[in-house]
């Protein structure tokens, strides 16, 4: 009996991590925000706290590793909102400083790594299934198949779903805005900084359903991320 007790005690010493495989871990985030004249101090503090929590999530190793295949700003933003709203516990402000109109805040929260990894994989799979069926975006005229960056250009690959007809005049283009591809560029804070759009072609020749074409946009200086889109309801 004594030998058996000693054996299990040794196992506990060798494999202590197994006892805490699902234990919560502490994550920390920091953010500084300078607010404008149209914002109150209370509003600015609330926003700073939100952005500090976002920093804690995005810098957490489990999120980084699990979401490494998510190359989509909108999806990453959705994941952060889902996690911050339902998977963080004991969120508290560790430090806060206010100098002039700049607020800096450090926050801390508890999170279960297994739960976070599970929700990231689940949401990413749901999004992947949706993209496979509908494309990155779909307005009935065009379907975005993929968006990729190379050097200082962003290429949006689209599939034509309807006959375009001629698109060589302003009149034709005004009548058929659904054949236009747009893109928004965001800075390092995720705030919109500029945008652009163009028709998939501007000639008398039409494109037929099933044809695929790439529309290229120049990446502006300072852009950290981007989101391609198609006009709807125009």
Secondary structure, 3 states (H helix, E strand, C coil): CHHHHHHHHHHHHHCHHHHHCCCEEEEEEEEEEECCCCCCHHHHHHHHHHHHHHHHHHHCHHHHHHCCCCCCHHHHHHHHHHHHHHCEEEEEEEEEEEECCEEEEEEEEEEEHHHHHHHHHHHHHHHHHHHHHHCCEECCCEEEEEEEEECCEEEEEEEECCCCCCCCCHHHHHHCHHHEEEEEEECCCCCEEEEEEEECCCCCCCCCCCCEEEEEEECCCCCCEEEEEECCCC
